[in-house]
Amino acid sequence: MSSVISEAERFNVKHPNLCPLLRWKGQFISAEPDPTVQPSNDGLFWCIHTQNCIGPDGELAEPGNCSSRTRGCHGTGICE
């Protein structure tokens, strides 16, 4: 049974257990945040291992899913 999480938690890229293999466009923008510009929060995430939005275990690669160390592929890209 899956639990429902808020959108803020689902897209929280500052989660302490976030998988190091997760990537998102914001990581590659070298600009200071501008408080006068609304954040894009585009939700485009991918796994380095699979090179797409689906992780090695077939689940979505996004912070809400990729911040659980109980996920089989967390940190390794290998599902056990």
mmJSON file of the N, C-alpha and C atoms, coordinates in Angstrom:
{"data_MODEL":{"atom_site":{
"group_PDB":["ATOM","ATOM","ATOM","ATOM","ATOM","ATOM","ATOM","ATOM","ATOM","ATOM","ATOM","ATOM","ATOM","ATOM","ATOM","ATOM","ATOM","ATOM","ATOM","ATOM","ATOM","ATOM","ATOM","ATOM","ATOM","ATOM","ATOM","ATOM","ATOM","ATOM","ATOM","ATOM","ATOM","ATOM","ATOM","ATOM","ATOM","ATOM","ATOM","ATOM","ATOM","ATOM","ATOM","ATOM","ATOM","ATOM","ATOM","ATOM","ATOM","ATOM","ATOM","ATOM","ATOM","ATOM","ATOM","ATOM","ATOM","ATOM","ATOM","ATOM","ATOM","ATOM","ATOM","ATOM","ATOM","ATOM","ATOM","ATOM","ATOM","ATOM","ATOM","ATOM","ATOM","ATOM","ATOM","ATOM","ATOM","ATOM","ATOM","ATOM","ATOM","ATOM","ATOM","ATOM","ATOM","ATOM","ATOM","ATOM","ATOM","ATOM","ATOM","ATOM","ATOM","ATOM","ATOM","ATOM","ATOM","ATOM","ATOM","ATOM","ATOM","ATOM","ATOM","ATOM","ATOM","ATOM","ATOM","ATOM","ATOM","ATOM","ATOM","ATOM","ATOM","ATOM","ATOM","ATOM","ATOM","ATOM","ATOM","ATOM","ATOM","ATOM","ATOM","ATOM","ATOM","ATOM","ATOM","ATOM","ATOM","ATOM","ATOM","ATOM","ATOM","ATOM","ATOM","ATOM","ATOM","ATOM","ATOM","ATOM","ATOM","ATOM","ATOM","ATOM","ATOM","ATOM","ATOM","ATOM","ATOM","ATOM","ATOM","ATOM","ATOM","ATOM","ATOM","ATOM","ATOM","ATOM","ATOM","ATOM","ATOM","ATOM","ATOM","ATOM","ATOM","ATOM","ATOM","ATOM","ATOM","ATOM","ATOM","ATOM","ATOM","ATOM","ATOM","ATOM","ATOM","ATOM","ATOM","ATOM","ATOM","ATOM","ATOM","ATOM","ATOM","ATOM","ATOM","ATOM","ATOM","ATOM","ATOM","ATOM","ATOM","ATOM","ATOM","ATOM","ATOM","ATOM","ATOM","ATOM","ATOM","ATOM","ATOM","ATOM","ATOM","ATOM","ATOM","ATOM","ATOM","ATOM","ATOM","ATOM","ATOM","ATOM","ATOM","ATOM","ATOM","ATOM","ATOM","ATOM","ATOM","ATOM","ATOM","ATOM","ATOM","ATOM","ATOM","ATOM","ATOM","ATOM","ATOM","ATOM","ATOM","ATOM","ATOM","ATOM","ATOM","ATOM","ATOM","ATOM"],
"id":[1,2,3,4,5,6,7,8,9,10,11,12,13,14,15,16,17,18,19,20,21,22,23,24,25,26,27,28,29,30,31,32,33,34,35,36,37,38,39,40,41,42,43,44,45,46,47,48,49,50,51,52,53,54,55,56,57,58,59,60,61,62,63,64,65,66,67,68,69,70,71,72,73,74,75,76,77,78,79,80,81,82,83,84,85,86,87,88,89,90,91,92,93,94,95,96,97,98,99,100,101,102,103,104,105,106,107,108,109,110,111,112,113,114,115,116,117,118,119,120,121,122,123,124,125,126,127,128,129,130,131,132,133,134,135,136,137,138,139,140,141,142,143,144,145,146,147,148,149,150,151,152,153,154,155,156,157,158,159,160,161,162,163,164,165,166,167,168,169,170,171,172,173,174,175,176,177,178,179,180,181,182,183,184,185,186,187,188,189,190,191,192,193,194,195,196,197,198,199,200,201,202,203,204,205,206,207,208,209,210,211,212,213,214,215,216,217,218,219,220,221,222,223,224,225,226,227,228,229,230,231,232,233,234,235,236,237,238,239,240],
"type_symbol":["N","C","C","N","C","C","N","C","C","N","C","C","N","C","C","N","C","C","N","C","C","N","C","C","N","C","C","N","C","C","N","C","C","N","C","C","N","C","C","N","C","C","N","C","C","N","C","C","N","C","C","N","C","C","N","C","C","N","C","C","N","C","C","N","C","C","N","C","C","N","C","C","N","C","C","N","C","C","N","C","C","N","C","C","N","C","C","N","C","C","N","C","C","N","C","C","N","C","C","N","C","C","N","C","C","N","C","C","N","C","C","N","C","C","N","C","C","N","C","C","N","C","C","N","C","C","N","C","C","N","C","C","N","C","C","N","C","C","N","C","C","N","C","C","N","C","C","N","C","C","N","C","C","N","C","C","N","C","C","N","C","C","N","C","C","N","C","C","N","C","C","N","C","C","N","C","C","N","C","C","N","C","C","N","C","C","N","C","C","N","C","C","N","C","C","N","C","C","N","C","C","N","C","C","N","C","C","N","C","C","N","C","C","N","C","C","N","C","C","N","C","C","N","C","C","N","C","C","N","C","C","N","C","C","N","C","C","N","C","C"],
"label_atom_id":["N","CA","C","N","CA","C","N","CA","C","N","CA","C","N","CA","C","N","CA","C","N","CA","C","N","CA","C","N","CA","C","N","CA","C","N","CA","C","N","CA","C","N","CA","C","N","CA","C","N","CA","C","N","CA","C","N","CA","C","N","CA","C","N","CA","C","N","CA","C","N","CA","C","N","CA","C","N","CA","C","N","CA","C","N","CA","C","N","CA","C","N","CA","C","N","CA","C","N","CA","C","N","CA","C","N","CA","C","N","CA","C","N","CA","C","N","CA","C","N","CA","C","N","CA","C","N","CA","C","N","CA","C","N","CA","C","N","CA","C","N","CA","C","N","CA","C","N","CA","C","N","CA","C","N","CA","C","N","CA","C","N","CA","C","N","CA","C","N","CA","C","N","CA","C","N","CA","C","N","CA","C","N","CA","C","N","CA","C","N","CA","C","N","CA","C","N","CA","C","N","CA","C","N","CA","C","N","CA","C","N","CA","C","N","CA","C","N","CA","C","N","CA","C","N","CA","C","N","CA","C","N","CA","C","N","CA","C","N","CA","C","N","CA","C","N","CA","C","N","CA","C","N","CA","C","N","CA","C","N","CA","C","N","CA","C","N","CA","C","N","CA","C","N","CA","C","N","CA","C"],
"label_alt_id":[null,null,null,null,null,null,null,null,null,null,null,null,null,null,null,null,null,null,null,null,null,null,null,null,null,null,null,null,null,null,null,null,null,null,null,null,null,null,null,null,null,null,null,null,null,null,null,null,null,null,null,null,null,null,null,null,null,null,null,null,null,null,null,null,null,null,null,null,null,null,null,null,null,null,null,null,null,null,null,null,null,null,null,null,null,null,null,null,null,null,null,null,null,null,null,null,null,null,null,null,null,null,null,null,null,null,null,null,null,null,null,null,null,null,null,null,null,null,null,null,null,null,null,null,null,null,null,null,null,null,null,null,null,null,null,null,null,null,null,null,null,null,null,null,null,null,null,null,null,null,null,null,null,null,null,null,null,null,null,null,null,null,null,null,null,null,null,null,null,null,null,null,null,null,null,null,null,null,null,null,null,null,null,null,null,null,null,null,null,null,null,null,null,null,null,null,null,null,null,null,null,null,null,null,null,null,null,null,null,null,null,null,null,null,null,null,null,null,null,null,null,null,null,null,null,null,null,null,null,null,null,null,null,null,null,null,null,null,null,null],
"label_comp_id":["MET","MET","MET","SER","SER","SER","SER","SER","SER","VAL","VAL","VAL","ILE","ILE","ILE","SER","SER","SER","GLU","GLU","GLU","ALA","ALA","ALA","GLU","GLU","GLU","ARG","ARG","ARG","PHE","PHE","PHE","ASN","ASN","ASN","VAL","VAL","VAL","LYS","LYS","LYS","HIS","HIS","HIS","PRO","PRO","PRO","ASN","ASN","ASN","LEU","LEU","LEU","CYS","CYS","CYS","PRO","PRO","PRO","LEU","LEU","LEU","LEU","LEU","LEU","ARG","ARG","ARG","TRP","TRP","TRP","LYS","LYS","LYS","GLY","GLY","GLY","GLN","GLN","GLN","PHE","PHE","PHE","ILE","ILE","ILE","SER","SER","SER","ALA","ALA","ALA","GLU","GLU","GLU","PRO","PRO","PRO","ASP","ASP","ASP","PRO","PRO","PRO","THR","THR","THR","VAL","VAL","VAL","GLN","GLN","GLN","PRO","PRO","PRO","SER","SER","SER","ASN","ASN","ASN","ASP","ASP","ASP","GLY","GLY","GLY","LEU","LEU","LEU","PHE","PHE","PHE","TRP","TRP","TRP","CYS","CYS","CYS","ILE","ILE","ILE","HIS","HIS","HIS","THR","THR","THR","GLN","GLN","GLN","ASN","ASN","ASN","CYS","CYS","CYS","ILE","ILE","ILE","GLY","GLY","GLY","PRO","PRO","PRO","ASP","ASP","ASP","GLY","GLY","GLY","GLU","GLU","GLU","LEU","LEU","LEU","ALA","ALA","ALA","GLU","GLU","GLU","PRO","PRO","PRO","GLY","GLY","GLY","ASN","ASN","ASN","CYS","CYS","CYS","SER","SER","SER","SER","SER","SER","ARG","ARG","ARG","THR","THR","THR","ARG","ARG","ARG","GLY","GLY","GLY","CYS","CYS","CYS","HIS","HIS","HIS","GLY","GLY","GLY","THR","THR","THR","GLY","GLY","GLY","ILE","ILE","ILE","CYS","CYS","CYS","GLU","GLU","GLU"],
"label_asym_id":["A","A","A","A","A","A","A","A","A","A","A","A","A","A","A","A","A","A","A","A","A","A","A","A","A","A","A","A","A","A","A","A","A","A","A","A","A","A","A","A","A","A","A","A","A","A","A","A","A","A","A","A","A","A","A","A","A","A","A","A","A","A","A","A","A","A","A","A","A","A","A","A","A","A","A","A","A","A","A","A","A","A","A","A","A","A","A","A","A","A","A","A","A","A","A","A","A","A","A","A","A","A","A","A","A","A","A","A","A","A","A","A","A","A","A","A","A","A","A","A","A","A","A","A","A","A","A","A","A","A","A","A","A","A","A","A","A","A","A","A","A","A","A","A","A","A","A","A","A","A","A","A","A","A","A","A","A","A","A","A","A","A","A","A","A","A","A","A","A","A","A","A","A","A","A","A","A","A","A","A","A","A","A","A","A","A","A","A","A","A","A","A","A","A","A","A","A","A","A","A","A","A","A","A","A","A","A","A","A","A","A","A","A","A","A","A","A","A","A","A","A","A","A","A","A","A","A","A","A","A","A","A","A","A","A","A","A","A","A","A"],
"label_entity_id":["1","1","1","1","1","1","1","1","1","1","1","1","1","1","1","1","1","1","1","1","1","1","1","1","1","1","1","1","1","1","1","1","1","1","1","1","1","1","1","1","1","1","1","1","1","1","1","1","1","1","1","1","1","1","1","1","1","1","1","1","1","1","1","1","1","1","1","1","1","1","1","1","1","1","1","1","1","1","1","1","1","1","1","1","1","1","1","1","1","1","1","1","1","1","1","1","1","1","1","1","1","1","1","1","1","1","1","1","1","1","1","1","1","1","1","1","1","1","1","1","1","1","1","1","1","1","1","1","1","1","1","1","1","1","1","1","1","1","1","1","1","1","1","1","1","1","1","1","1","1","1","1","1","1","1","1","1","1","1","1","1","1","1","1","1","1","1","1","1","1","1","1","1","1","1","1","1","1","1","1","1","1","1","1","1","1","1","1","1","1","1","1","1","1","1","1","1","1","1","1","1","1","1","1","1","1","1","1","1","1","1","1","1","1","1","1","1","1","1","1","1","1","1","1","1","1","1","1","1","1","1","1","1","1","1","1","1","1","1","1"],
"label_seq_id":[1,1,1,2,2,2,3,3,3,4,4,4,5,5,5,6,6,6,7,7,7,8,8,8,9,9,9,10,10,10,11,11,11,12,12,12,13,13,13,14,14,14,15,15,15,16,16,16,17,17,17,18,18,18,19,19,19,20,20,20,21,21,21,22,22,22,23,23,23,24,24,24,25,25,25,26,26,26,27,27,27,28,28,28,29,29,29,30,30,30,31,31,31,32,32,32,33,33,33,34,34,34,35,35,35,36,36,36,37,37,37,38,38,38,39,39,39,40,40,40,41,41,41,42,42,42,43,43,43,44,44,44,45,45,45,46,46,46,47,47,47,48,48,48,49,49,49,50,50,50,51,51,51,52,52,52,53,53,53,54,54,54,55,55,55,56,56,56,57,57,57,58,58,58,59,59,59,60,60,60,61,61,61,62,62,62,63,63,63,64,64,64,65,65,65,66,66,66,67,67,67,68,68,68,69,69,69,70,70,70,71,71,71,72,72,72,73,73,73,74,74,74,75,75,75,76,76,76,77,77,77,78,78,78,79,79,79,80,80,80],
"pdbx_PDB_ins_code":[null,null,null,null,null,null,null,null,null,null,null,null,null,null,null,null,null,null,null,null,null,null,null,null,null,null,null,null,null,null,null,null,null,null,null,null,null,null,null,null,null,null,null,null,null,null,null,null,null,null,null,null,null,null,null,null,null,null,null,null,null,null,null,null,null,null,null,null,null,null,null,null,null,null,null,null,null,null,null,null,null,null,null,null,null,null,null,null,null,null,null,null,null,null,null,null,null,null,null,null,null,null,null,null,null,null,null,null,null,null,null,null,null,null,null,null,null,null,null,null,null,null,null,null,null,null,null,null,null,null,null,null,null,null,null,null,null,null,null,null,null,null,null,null,null,null,null,null,null,null,null,null,null,null,null,null,null,null,null,null,null,null,null,null,null,null,null,null,null,null,null,null,null,null,null,null,null,null,null,null,null,null,null,null,null,null,null,null,null,null,null,null,null,null,null,null,null,null,null,null,null,null,null,null,null,null,null,null,null,null,null,null,null,null,null,null,null,null,null,null,null,null,null,null,null,null,null,null,null,null,null,null,null,null,null,null,null,null,null,null],
"Cartn_x":[0.839,0.0,0.894,0.715,1.533,0.854,1.653,1.107,1.139,0.257,0.19,1.064,1.933,2.786,2.466,2.774,2.502,3.421,3.021,3.844,5.171,5.155,6.397,7.383,6.904,7.777,8.188,7.271,7.546,8.695,8.8,9.825,10.921,11.074,12.066,13.472,14.251,15.604,16.627,16.187,17.09,16.922,16.233,16.024,17.379,17.64,18.958,19.326,18.349,18.647,18.495,18.503,18.311,19.406,18.993,19.948,20.921,22.209,23.203,23.141,22.366,22.232,21.103,20.302,19.198,19.716,19.251,19.63,18.39,18.549,17.484,18.121,17.36,17.88,18.452,17.835,18.276,19.699,20.231,21.609,22.621,22.213,23.137,22.973,22.208,22.008,22.841,23.819,24.707,24.298,23.146,22.656,22.073,22.244,21.666,20.141,19.403,17.948,17.518,16.568,16.04,14.643,14.464,13.157,12.05,12.4,11.374,10.888,11.554,11.169,10.593,9.418,8.78,9.613,9.868,10.655,9.913,10.671,10.034,9.497,10.251,9.828,9.261,10.004,9.491,9.311,9.918,9.731,10.371,11.41,12.111,13.306,13.176,14.208,14.597,15.845,16.272,17.31,17.478,18.452,19.7,20.852,22.105,22.252,21.822,22.007,21.196,19.92,19.057,19.019,19.452,19.432,18.021,17.021,15.666,14.895,13.62,12.808,12.348,12.73,12.387,13.669,13.627,14.8,14.982,16.08,16.381,15.326,14.558,13.526,12.166,12.089,10.835,9.953,10.408,9.646,10.136,9.292,9.68,10.922,11.801,12.996,12.66,12.297,11.997,12.286,12.514,12.937,12.057,10.756,9.867,10.122,10.481,10.78,12.246,13.111,14.561,15.199,14.407,14.968,14.793,14.417,14.238,15.382,16.131,17.249,16.759,15.461,14.918,14.643,14.718,14.551,15.751,15.522,16.563,17.76,17.528,18.602,19.229,18.805,19.272,20.787,21.38,22.81,23.691,23.115,23.934,23.514,22.229,21.722,21.466,21.669,21.491,20.352,19.394,18.28,18.635,18.491,18.818,17.58],
"Cartn_y":[-1.169,0.0,1.246,2.119,3.326,4.46,5.338,6.472,7.703,8.639,9.871,10.913,11.568,12.607,13.931,15.018,16.334,16.616,17.554,17.927,18.505,19.27,19.852,18.75,17.685,16.573,15.742,15.593,14.798,15.379,16.716,17.374,18.046,17.644,18.232,17.722,18.551,18.144,18.343,18.812,19.008,17.918,16.852,15.756,15.158,14.921,14.431,13.041,12.222,10.868,10.757,11.875,11.862,11.037,10.172,9.313,10.165,9.884,10.66,10.44,9.463,9.198,9.995,10.697,11.495,12.825,13.218,14.492,15.271,16.605,17.489,18.722,19.38,20.503,21.61,21.879,22.949,22.795,21.58,21.349,21.971,22.202,22.65,24.126,24.852,26.283,27.028,27.772,28.464,29.936,30.135,31.487,31.54,32.667,32.849,32.951,32.407,32.52,33.995,34.338,35.703,35.707,36.361,36.346,37.014,37.781,38.426,37.523,36.374,35.446,34.198,33.809,32.614,31.377,30.466,29.258,28.38,27.719,26.887,25.586,24.987,23.711,22.781,22.603,21.871,20.378,19.833,18.42,17.471,17.92,17.054,16.41,15.14,14.398,13.167,12.713,11.481,10.786,9.518,8.682,8.568,8.778,8.643,7.223,6.253,4.857,4.511,4.911,4.557,5.64,6.86,8.003,8.396,8.093,8.559,8.72,9.002,9.322,8.094,6.924,5.682,5.092,4.774,4.188,2.734,2.128,0.73,-0.252,0.175,-0.697,-0.494,0.355,0.576,1.658,2.281,3.352,4.705,5.736,7.081,7.555,8.208,8.811,10.256,10.494,11.834,11.835,13.009,13.062,12.29,12.331,11.613,10.122,9.559,8.125,7.831,8.761,8.524,9.013,9.14,9.558,8.48,7.296,6.185,5.194,4.992,4.037,2.599,2.395,1.05,0.712,1.705,1.445,0.636,-0.443,-1.395,-0.807,0.206,0.759,2.003,2.44,3.692,3.734,4.71,4.927,4.004,2.934,1.987,1.861,2.078,1.862,0.4,-0.443,-1.883,-2.339,-3.024,-3.548,-4.943,-5.099,-6.41,-7.125],
"Cartn_z":[0.0,0.0,0.0,-0.965,-1.022,-0.273,0.275,1.003,0.117,0.401,-0.364,0.331,-0.447,0.126,-0.559,0.106,-0.448,-1.629,-2.47,-3.616,-3.152,-2.061,-1.536,-1.144,-0.523,-0.128,-1.349,-2.277,-3.477,-4.296,-4.337,-5.149,-4.318,-3.052,-2.155,-2.493,-3.199,-3.594,-2.475,-1.328,-0.191,0.877,0.541,1.492,1.865,3.157,3.584,3.043,2.706,2.203,0.691,-0.008,-1.456,-2.138,-3.032,-3.745,-4.547,-4.466,-5.209,-6.719,-7.169,-8.6,-9.246,-8.443,-8.98,-9.507,-10.671,-11.275,-11.681,-11.751,-12.211,-12.818,-13.672,-14.44,-13.55,-12.436,-11.546,-11.042,-11.039,-10.609,-11.566,-12.788,-13.819,-14.18,-13.378,-13.6,-12.568,-13.027,-12.097,-11.957,-11.368,-11.123,-9.711,-9.074,-7.751,-7.881,-6.908,-6.955,-6.938,-7.756,-7.835,-7.227,-6.079,-5.402,-6.218,-7.239,-8.057,-9.191,-9.378,-10.433,-9.793,-10.261,-9.726,-10.083,-9.11,-9.418,-10.42,-11.28,-12.31,-11.727,-10.793,-10.191,-11.252,-12.32,-13.465,-13.24,-12.211,-11.908,-12.902,-13.595,-14.54,-13.839,-13.522,-12.807,-13.611,-13.438,-14.078,-13.222,-13.474,-12.767,-13.634,-13.045,-13.791,-14.339,-13.568,-13.978,-15.224,-15.256,-16.389,-17.463,-17.129,-18.035,-18.466,-17.624,-17.892,-16.594,-16.694,-15.514,-14.734,-15.175,-14.48,-13.901,-12.617,-11.964,-12.344,-11.909,-12.232,-11.727,-10.725,-10.171,-10.832,-11.867,-12.577,-11.971,-10.898,-10.252,-10.747,-10.578,-10.988,-10.253,-10.978,-10.393,-10.058,-8.831,-8.319,-6.828,-6.243,-4.842,-3.869,-4.031,-3.116,-3.093,-4.232,-4.319,-4.058,-4.401,-4.341,-3.041,-2.003,-0.718,0.343,-0.085,0.842,0.684,1.727,1.672,1.579,1.749,1.607,0.146,-0.737,-2.167,-2.635,-3.312,-3.68,-4.419,-5.222,-6.045,-5.443,-4.262,-3.656,-3.551,-4.253,-4.163,-4.985,-5.524,-6.278,-7.741,-8.009,-9.349,-9.643,-8.64,-8.806,-7.91,-8.488,-7.694,-7.193,-5.911,-5.315,-4.915],
"occupancy":[1.0,1.0,1.0,1.0,1.0,1.0,1.0,1.0,1.0,1.0,1.0,1.0,1.0,1.0,1.0,1.0,1.0,1.0,1.0,1.0,1.0,1.0,1.0,1.0,1.0,1.0,1.0,1.0,1.0,1.0,1.0,1.0,1.0,1.0,1.0,1.0,1.0,1.0,1.0,1.0,1.0,1.0,1.0,1.0,1.0,1.0,1.0,1.0,1.0,1.0,1.0,1.0,1.0,1.0,1.0,1.0,1.0,1.0,1.0,1.0,1.0,1.0,1.0,1.0,1.0,1.0,1.0,1.0,1.0,1.0,1.0,1.0,1.0,1.0,1.0,1.0,1.0,1.0,1.0,1.0,1.0,1.0,1.0,1.0,1.0,1.0,1.0,1.0,1.0,1.0,1.0,1.0,1.0,1.0,1.0,1.0,1.0,1.0,1.0,1.0,1.0,1.0,1.0,1.0,1.0,1.0,1.0,1.0,1.0,1.0,1.0,1.0,1.0,1.0,1.0,1.0,1.0,1.0,1.0,1.0,1.0,1.0,1.0,1.0,1.0,1.0,1.0,1.0,1.0,1.0,1.0,1.0,1.0,1.0,1.0,1.0,1.0,1.0,1.0,1.0,1.0,1.0,1.0,1.0,1.0,1.0,1.0,1.0,1.0,1.0,1.0,1.0,1.0,1.0,1.0,1.0,1.0,1.0,1.0,1.0,1.0,1.0,1.0,1.0,1.0,1.0,1.0,1.0,1.0,1.0,1.0,1.0,1.0,1.0,1.0,1.0,1.0,1.0,1.0,1.0,1.0,1.0,1.0,1.0,1.0,1.0,1.0,1.0,1.0,1.0,1.0,1.0,1.0,1.0,1.0,1.0,1.0,1.0,1.0,1.0,1.0,1.0,1.0,1.0,1.0,1.0,1.0,1.0,1.0,1.0,1.0,1.0,1.0,1.0,1.0,1.0,1.0,1.0,1.0,1.0,1.0,1.0,1.0,1.0,1.0,1.0,1.0,1.0,1.0,1.0,1.0,1.0,1.0,1.0,1.0,1.0,1.0,1.0,1.0,1.0],
"B_iso_or_equiv":[0.0,0.0,0.0,0.0,0.0,0.0,0.0,0.0,0.0,0.0,0.0,0.0,0.0,0.0,0.0,0.0,0.0,0.0,0.0,0.0,0.0,0.0,0.0,0.0,0.0,0.0,0.0,0.0,0.0,0.0,0.0,0.0,0.0,0.0,0.0,0.0,0.0,0.0,0.0,0.0,0.0,0.0,0.0,0.0,0.0,0.0,0.0,0.0,0.0,0.0,0.0,0.0,0.0,0.0,0.0,0.0,0.0,0.0,0.0,0.0,0.0,0.0,0.0,0.0,0.0,0.0,0.0,0.0,0.0,0.0,0.0,0.0,0.0,0.0,0.0,0.0,0.0,0.0,0.0,0.0,0.0,0.0,0.0,0.0,0.0,0.0,0.0,0.0,0.0,0.0,0.0,0.0,0.0,0.0,0.0,0.0,0.0,0.0,0.0,0.0,0.0,0.0,0.0,0.0,0.0,0.0,0.0,0.0,0.0,0.0,0.0,0.0,0.0,0.0,0.0,0.0,0.0,0.0,0.0,0.0,0.0,0.0,0.0,0.0,0.0,0.0,0.0,0.0,0.0,0.0,0.0,0.0,0.0,0.0,0.0,0.0,0.0,0.0,0.0,0.0,0.0,0.0,0.0,0.0,0.0,0.0,0.0,0.0,0.0,0.0,0.0,0.0,0.0,0.0,0.0,0.0,0.0,0.0,0.0,0.0,0.0,0.0,0.0,0.0,0.0,0.0,0.0,0.0,0.0,0.0,0.0,0.0,0.0,0.0,0.0,0.0,0.0,0.0,0.0,0.0,0.0,0.0,0.0,0.0,0.0,0.0,0.0,0.0,0.0,0.0,0.0,0.0,0.0,0.0,0.0,0.0,0.0,0.0,0.0,0.0,0.0,0.0,0.0,0.0,0.0,0.0,0.0,0.0,0.0,0.0,0.0,0.0,0.0,0.0,0.0,0.0,0.0,0.0,0.0,0.0,0.0,0.0,0.0,0.0,0.0,0.0,0.0,0.0,0.0,0.0,0.0,0.0,0.0,0.0,0.0,0.0,0.0,0.0,0.0,0.0],
"pdbx_formal_charge":[null,null,null,null,null,null,null,null,null,null,null,null,null,null,null,null,null,null,null,null,null,null,null,null,null,null,null,null,null,null,null,null,null,null,null,null,null,null,null,null,null,null,null,null,null,null,null,null,null,null,null,null,null,null,null,null,null,null,null,null,null,null,null,null,null,null,null,null,null,null,null,null,null,null,null,null,null,null,null,null,null,null,null,null,null,null,null,null,null,null,null,null,null,null,null,null,null,null,null,null,null,null,null,null,null,null,null,null,null,null,null,null,null,null,null,null,null,null,null,null,null,null,null,null,null,null,null,null,null,null,null,null,null,null,null,null,null,null,null,null,null,null,null,null,null,null,null,null,null,null,null,null,null,null,null,null,null,null,null,null,null,null,null,null,null,null,null,null,null,null,null,null,null,null,null,null,null,null,null,null,null,null,null,null,null,null,null,null,null,null,null,null,null,null,null,null,null,null,null,null,null,null,null,null,null,null,null,null,null,null,null,null,null,null,null,null,null,null,null,null,null,null,null,null,null,null,null,null,null,null,null,null,null,null,null,null,null,null,null,null],
"auth_seq_id":[1,1,1,2,2,2,3,3,3,4,4,4,5,5,5,6,6,6,7,7,7,8,8,8,9,9,9,10,10,10,11,11,11,12,12,12,13,13,13,14,14,14,15,15,15,16,16,16,17,17,17,18,18,18,19,19,19,20,20,20,21,21,21,22,22,22,23,23,23,24,24,24,25,25,25,26,26,26,27,27,27,28,28,28,29,29,29,30,30,30,31,31,31,32,32,32,33,33,33,34,34,34,35,35,35,36,36,36,37,37,37,38,38,38,39,39,39,40,40,40,41,41,41,42,42,42,43,43,43,44,44,44,45,45,45,46,46,46,47,47,47,48,48,48,49,49,49,50,50,50,51,51,51,52,52,52,53,53,53,54,54,54,55,55,55,56,56,56,57,57,57,58,58,58,59,59,59,60,60,60,61,61,61,62,62,62,63,63,63,64,64,64,65,65,65,66,66,66,67,67,67,68,68,68,69,69,69,70,70,70,71,71,71,72,72,72,73,73,73,74,74,74,75,75,75,76,76,76,77,77,77,78,78,78,79,79,79,80,80,80],
"auth_comp_id":["MET","MET","MET","SER","SER","SER","SER","SER","SER","VAL","VAL","VAL","ILE","ILE","ILE","SER","SER","SER","GLU","GLU","GLU","ALA","ALA","ALA","GLU","GLU","GLU","ARG","ARG","ARG","PHE","PHE","PHE","ASN","ASN","ASN","VAL","VAL","VAL","LYS","LYS","LYS","HIS","HIS","HIS","PRO","PRO","PRO","ASN","ASN","ASN","LEU","LEU","LEU","CYS","CYS","CYS","PRO","PRO","PRO","LEU","LEU","LEU","LEU","LEU","LEU","ARG","ARG","ARG","TRP","TRP","TRP","LYS","LYS","LYS","GLY","GLY","GLY","GLN","GLN","GLN","PHE","PHE","PHE","ILE","ILE","ILE","SER","SER","SER","ALA","ALA","ALA","GLU","GLU","GLU","PRO","PRO","PRO","ASP","ASP","ASP","PRO","PRO","PRO","THR","THR","THR","VAL","VAL","VAL","GLN","GLN","GLN","PRO","PRO","PRO","SER","SER","SER","ASN","ASN","ASN","ASP","ASP","ASP","GLY","GLY","GLY","LEU","LEU","LEU","PHE","PHE","PHE","TRP","TRP","TRP","CYS","CYS","CYS","ILE","ILE","ILE","HIS","HIS","HIS","THR","THR","THR","GLN","GLN","GLN","ASN","ASN","ASN","CYS","CYS","CYS","ILE","ILE","ILE","GLY","GLY","GLY","PRO","PRO","PRO","ASP","ASP","ASP","GLY","GLY","GLY","GLU","GLU","GLU","LEU","LEU","LEU","ALA","ALA","ALA","GLU","GLU","GLU","PRO","PRO","PRO","GLY","GLY","GLY","ASN","ASN","ASN","CYS","CYS","CYS","SER","SER","SER","SER","SER","SER","ARG","ARG","ARG","THR","THR","THR","ARG","ARG","ARG","GLY","GLY","GLY","CYS","CYS","CYS","HIS","HIS","HIS","GLY","GLY","GLY","THR","THR","THR","GLY","GLY","GLY","ILE","ILE","ILE","CYS","CYS","CYS","GLU","GLU","GLU"],
"auth_asym_id":["A","A","A","A","A","A","A","A","A","A","A","A","A","A","A","A","A","A","A","A","A","A","A","A","A","A","A","A","A","A","A","A","A","A","A","A","A","A","A","A","A","A","A","A","A","A","A","A","A","A","A","A","A","A","A","A","A","A","A","A","A","A","A","A","A","A","A","A","A","A","A","A","A","A","A","A","A","A","A","A","A","A","A","A","A","A","A","A","A","A","A","A","A","A","A","A","A","A","A","A","A","A","A","A","A","A","A","A","A","A","A","A","A","A","A","A","A","A","A","A","A","A","A","A","A","A","A","A","A","A","A","A","A","A","A","A","A","A","A","A","A","A","A","A","A","A","A","A","A","A","A","A","A","A","A","A","A","A","A","A","A","A","A","A","A","A","A","A","A","A","A","A","A","A","A","A","A","A","A","A","A","A","A","A","A","A","A","A","A","A","A","A","A","A","A","A","A","A","A","A","A","A","A","A","A","A","A","A","A","A","A","A","A","A","A","A","A","A","A","A","A","A","A","A","A","A","A","A","A","A","A","A","A","A","A","A","A","A","A","A"],
"auth_atom_id":["N","CA","C","N","CA","C","N","CA","C","N","CA","C","N","CA","C","N","CA","C","N","CA","C","N","CA","C","N","CA","C","N","CA","C","N","CA","C","N","CA","C","N","CA","C","N","CA","C","N","CA","C","N","CA","C","N","CA","C","N","CA","C","N","CA","C","N","CA","C","N","CA","C","N","CA","C","N","CA","C","N","CA","C","N","CA","C","N","CA","C","N","CA","C","N","CA","C","N","CA","C","N","CA","C","N","CA","C","N","CA","C","N","CA","C","N","CA","C","N","CA","C","N","CA","C","N","CA","C","N","CA","C","N","CA","C","N","CA","C","N","CA","C","N","CA","C","N","CA","C","N","CA","C","N","CA","C","N","CA","C","N","CA","C","N","CA","C","N","CA","C","N","CA","C","N","CA","C","N","CA","C","N","CA","C","N","CA","C","N","CA","C","N","CA","C","N","CA","C","N","CA","C","N","CA","C","N","CA","C","N","CA","C","N","CA","C","N","CA","C","N","CA","C","N","CA","C","N","CA","C","N","CA","C","N","CA","C","N","CA","C","N","CA","C","N","CA","C","N","CA","C","N","CA","C","N","CA","C","N","CA","C","N","CA","C","N","CA","C","N","CA","C","N","CA","C","N","CA","C"],
"pdbx_PDB_model_num":[1,1,1,1,1,1,1,1,1,1,1,1,1,1,1,1,1,1,1,1,1,1,1,1,1,1,1,1,1,1,1,1,1,1,1,1,1,1,1,1,1,1,1,1,1,1,1,1,1,1,1,1,1,1,1,1,1,1,1,1,1,1,1,1,1,1,1,1,1,1,1,1,1,1,1,1,1,1,1,1,1,1,1,1,1,1,1,1,1,1,1,1,1,1,1,1,1,1,1,1,1,1,1,1,1,1,1,1,1,1,1,1,1,1,1,1,1,1,1,1,1,1,1,1,1,1,1,1,1,1,1,1,1,1,1,1,1,1,1,1,1,1,1,1,1,1,1,1,1,1,1,1,1,1,1,1,1,1,1,1,1,1,1,1,1,1,1,1,1,1,1,1,1,1,1,1,1,1,1,1,1,1,1,1,1,1,1,1,1,1,1,1,1,1,1,1,1,1,1,1,1,1,1,1,1,1,1,1,1,1,1,1,1,1,1,1,1,1,1,1,1,1,1,1,1,1,1,1,1,1,1,1,1,1,1,1,1,1,1,1]
}}}
